[in-house]
Amino acid sequence: MPADPGGAVTRPPSASDLRRAAELRETISRHDHFYHVLDAPEIADAEYDRLFAELVALEAAHPELAVPDSPTRRVGGAPLDAFDEVVHEVPMLSLANAFDASGVADFDRRVRERLELGEGEEVEYVAETKLDGIAVSLRYEGGRLAVAATRGDGTRGEDITANVRTIRSIPLALAGGGYPESLEVRGEVYLPLDRFERLNEEQRARGEREFVNPRNAAAGGLRQLDPRATRTRRLMFFCHGSGDAAGIPSASTHRDLLRRMDEWGLRVSSDVRVVHGVSGCIEYYREIEARRESLGYQIDGVVYKVNRLDEQRRLGAVSRAPRWALAHKFPAEEAVTTLLGIDVQVGRTGSLTPVARLEPVFVGGVTVTNATLHNQDEIARKDVRVGDRVVVRRAGDVIPQVLRVVDPEKRAPDAPRFEMPEACPVCGAPVVRIEGQAATRCTAGLGCPAQRKEAIRHFASRRAMDIEGLGEKLVDQLVEKRFVATIADLYRLEGRRDDIAALERMGELSTKNLLEAIDGSRDLPLPRFLYALGIPEVGEATAGSLARHFGKLFRIREADEAALAEVRDVGPIVAAHVAAFFEANREVVDDVMVAARPTPVPVERPDAEDGVDVAAEPGGATAPLAGKVFVLTGTLSGMTRDDAKARIEALGGKVTGSVSRKTDYLVAGESPGSKLKKAQDLEVAVLDEEGLLDKLSTSAATPSTTAIRDYTPE
Ligand code: IVH
């Protein structure tokens, strides 16, 4: 017989206990729905509290009755050490933006062209408010909330299930029936304005820092390791779609889909509306703009979505945004303030950025004290001088900008013009400005302390070496305490275990995890490592091209500008940056190659001159579709075009928008467009969906991660 924590013996629940607990769960969940989702309570709070207390007592007497979706289980479980990673089966995309009616008209024209609609045929859209909250994905398995995740980088997010369970407008179990076995709901977690104000009053009363805006407070609330802290923030949720709309039976439009979600107990905004054509969209925008202040939560615009799901599928997506949806943003807010001074900051790649220090001004929902001035040319063009009254603009999460000077004639006649310093303000090394470029850069490379921190942060970031746990604060401490001066030192931290554990916010477990994460980064493929080095102008794509062209790091390091410029997609500017980087950072790069060596195997040295074991470089990849150019047309049945693109790219292939002589394969789905004819004319190989799958699976069978010694260019 199970014993309760006090040691007393509990008896198993009787049939009537079981019945009553189920009844209470059902009743309480129903009233939660009335209260938190429909905003229309049906019983008094005291009555609700009585039911709740009865269920708590029953579950306390018989712990086996406290099933996971019991409403009593929303209070928040034990704190976590860290969030697990969740891979989004269907990437979470973002939205293309328009800022005025002509942007909306362009979007509508593109939609009609792609759908081949005739003159006068209007598109049916669903118009929604654009909530300024935090995007989340909720996966329901068998109708029960199984996993909740943040958007993250769109492909991988954080598992925030424990926190999301405390949000009462999110059902733990779906109501009714007819939902798919696995349902992914997407929506926005937000903090209503009245709760935001109350939260800040409480912060003030406790002498703690206030939150800058509801969005930040919501984001912070979701990322609490202790779910009880999330609960006290009293976040809310609206759903606005599904990751896999096709998997929902009986929904042929987006509107149907939202209706189903509503029937399953999910909270859908009452401002969702079906509209027709551009004029319907603009009318909706104006109406919402007029009501914006009375909504009770922050929105930053409206969203239009093509209503028919089959049309959405035909339209597909381009680089991270669907072609069937558009965010029509409210204008960015502007305010006038005084420019108190101009500081110069040094970024990761050594670029010097002038930053405006401003008299604090409230704009776009936050108090702004700094704004970017971009570079010397921008300052000269706008003729901004210290002491001027300036217009500052802030839109969404974008860094505030100084737009222009108000009444420049009113300034003192001797107000000096801004000049970029000739030496790096952090390390004193000379600065240079490469011809034809706006940026001025510090020449000390990774020798400059400001660049060091940024370089280490970038090196550790997700898309680079993905060293979990090596966050901003920790990098600051590691550099300031001189445990780490360069990226190579990261691989020598093992001996400083105790010192690290003693750092602020660290402990033995987090140190162990950190060292394991660093260790795990030793065998990553060459393109990731190259990208992680943070060479100016070398993003992931360029890093991939360089790796494929040269195969081994030492060859890239030895290549001169002319050889570098031969690489596909690498122009003279990038070539100059790459050559200059290896010139300036030769020692650090050599050092990291040795320090990060995965296993101390003796190897021959093809490059004996400087003693680097290039064969022991961290990781490498054979990219099976490297150099192959694909074009996609028509509708694929088993995957979206976006998925297809992602899978091709994951194997090193490239997907472009139009067929040319350089195209290797045209993938033709159902009802292909004119691209098919063009491909046939140019004798480009045409694959159907099955052919593509074949290619993907045979290519994927090739090992994709090996040591660099096995890395062979095509
Ligand atoms: S649809 C593929 N609908 O805006 C479609 N997003 O800027 C992507 N957002 O990441 C989302 N309100 O977090 C959609 N009614 C709405 C929205 C909305 C707010 C957010 C969402 C998305 C971001 C894109």
Residues whose N, C-alpha, C, O or C-beta is under 5 A from the ligand:
A	BS01	IVH	L93 S94 L95 E128 T129 K130 L131 A135 E188 H240 V303 P322
